[in-house]
Amino acid sequence: MNKALTLALSLLIFISCNKNASHVDSVKFENPYSSFGQQHNDLLILANKNQDKSTKSLESIFNAMVTLVEKNNNEKYELSLDETLEIIEKFNGETISSYAKQLNQDALINEGQLKKLIELDGILATESSEQNMIKEIRDFDFSVANDNSMTEPEKKLIYIASSVARSSSEFWASNQNTFLNDNGNKASCKRRWCIAALDVVGAVAGAVGISGTPIVDAVVLSALASVAGKCCFCCPGSCPNVEGLC
């Protein structure tokens, strides 16, 4: 075997090994802020608890959410229900991309964060199967970890957003038509990524530190954005027994 052929084969083996190693690393990588997504889903489960009751006020849902989040994180949520709803009203109907561009214009996130949030928006919008969505978000997280254009504190916001994106997608894949006394009006309900995207926008809004407590802000705003997004914007009229909403 001549030297040129040996060199070529060695190069191919090296490239193949690197690709396989990268795949393994991507599969093994765990979002360091995955707990945010789980807390988000825990609040949705809490909101949906005892949904057979004839009526449920938005205030009671909000108070239960805040109590649980404060207990889990040992931080106080500083915003009232009205203040929280005012924030949600401002971004309700925004896509992840449009909201991220707004934050970038206001100098609240940088170009690297903007680029990754737009990429995450595109992943959700594909409406992949749950299994493919999880893989795509895992690969996305791995790409964030290896992105040298952002510092670790800057990556935190992206990790929180992707954590909520993954958990929200999993939750709504099986609960979209059974959440808060859904009236079965599936014809008026947009694709589930509509709700998941609003959840992510809520998480990003909280993570930028609106009231100075980004941990609890991100969880509460993402969860309440879920309720408002599902009941009012993405699937209008699907939660007829929730008072004080829409």
GISUL-V661836 format. One record per pair of residues at least 6 apart in sequence whose C-alpha atoms are under 6 Angstrom apart, sorted by the first residue. I is the first residue (numbers start at 1). J is the second residue. D is the distance in Angstrom with one decimal. If there is no record, write none. Layout:
i:I j:J d:D
i:I j:J d:D
//
This chain:
i:26 j:139 d:5.8
i:26 j:142 d:5.6
i:33 j:159 d:6.0
i:33 j:160 d:5.8
i:34 j:163 d:5.1
i:37 j:163 d:4.7
i:37 j:164 d:4.1
i:37 j:167 d:5.0
i:40 j:219 d:5.6
i:40 j:223 d:5.6
i:43 j:65 d:5.7
i:47 j:61 d:5.5
i:48 j:180 d:5.5
i:51 j:180 d:5.6
i:55 j:241 d:4.8
i:55 j:242 d:5.9
i:56 j:242 d:4.9
i:57 j:242 d:5.4
i:57 j:243 d:4.5
i:58 j:243 d:5.9
i:58 j:244 d:5.5
i:70 j:76 d:5.5
i:96 j:121 d:5.6
i:96 j:201 d:5.6
i:97 j:118 d:4.8
i:100 j:114 d:5.8
i:103 j:109 d:5.9
i:104 j:110 d:5.9
i:124 j:193 d:5.8
i:157 j:207 d:5.9
i:161 j:200 d:5.3
i:161 j:203 d:6.0
i:164 j:200 d:5.9
i:165 j:200 d:5.8
i:168 j:196 d:5.4
i:169 j:196 d:5.8
i:180 j:239 d:5.6
i:181 j:239 d:5.7
i:182 j:238 d:4.8
i:182 j:239 d:5.2
i:183 j:238 d:5.3
i:188 j:235 d:5.7
i:189 j:234 d:5.8
i:189 j:235 d:4.0
i:190 j:234 d:5.4
i:195 j:229 d:5.6
i:195 j:230 d:5.8
i:199 j:222 d:4.5
i:199 j:225 d:5.6
i:199 j:226 d:5.3
i:202 j:221 d:4.9
i:202 j:222 d:4.1
i:202 j:225 d:5.9
i:203 j:218 d:4.2
i:203 j:222 d:4.6
i:206 j:214 d:5.4
i:206 j:217 d:4.4
i:206 j:218 d:3.9
i:207 j:214 d:4.5
i:207 j:218 d:5.1
i:231 j:238 d:5.4
i:231 j:239 d:5.3
i:232 j:246 d:5.4
//
